[in-house]
Amino acid sequence: MTCTNFEKLVSDYLFCRLSPAQLTLFYEHLSGCADCRDFLERYRRVVSLLREERHTT
């Protein structure tokens, strides 16, 4: 899996929409790629902030 492919799957990962095969590839890539681990953490923060914002308005 490339970093570009990984980034395209992050949203589906966070919302539990990956197939078992996709999830395996996702985790394999994640374990070996520090850049994608950072990307995933930043994406999680954005999603969390958006959820908080939605609940406070």
Contacts in CASP RR format, 6 or more apart in sequence:
PFRMAT RR
TARGET T0000
AUTHOR 0000-0000-0000
METHOD contacts of the structure
MODEL  1
MTCTNFEKLVSDYLFCRLSPAQLTLFYEHLSGCADCRDFLERYRRVVSLL
REERHTT
1 25 0 8 1.000
1 26 0 8 1.000
1 28 0 8 1.000
1 29 0 8 1.000
3 29 0 8 1.000
3 33 0 8 1.000
3 35 0 8 1.000
3 36 0 8 1.000
3 39 0 8 1.000
5 29 0 8 1.000
6 26 0 8 1.000
6 29 0 8 1.000
6 30 0 8 1.000
6 33 0 8 1.000
6 36 0 8 1.000
6 39 0 8 1.000
7 36 0 8 1.000
7 39 0 8 1.000
9 18 0 8 1.000
9 22 0 8 1.000
9 26 0 8 1.000
10 39 0 8 1.000
10 40 0 8 1.000
10 43 0 8 1.000
11 43 0 8 1.000
12 18 0 8 1.000
12 22 0 8 1.000
13 23 0 8 1.000
13 26 0 8 1.000
13 40 0 8 1.000
14 43 0 8 1.000
14 44 0 8 1.000
14 47 0 8 1.000
18 26 0 8 1.000
29 36 0 8 1.000
30 36 0 8 1.000
30 37 0 8 1.000
30 40 0 8 1.000
END
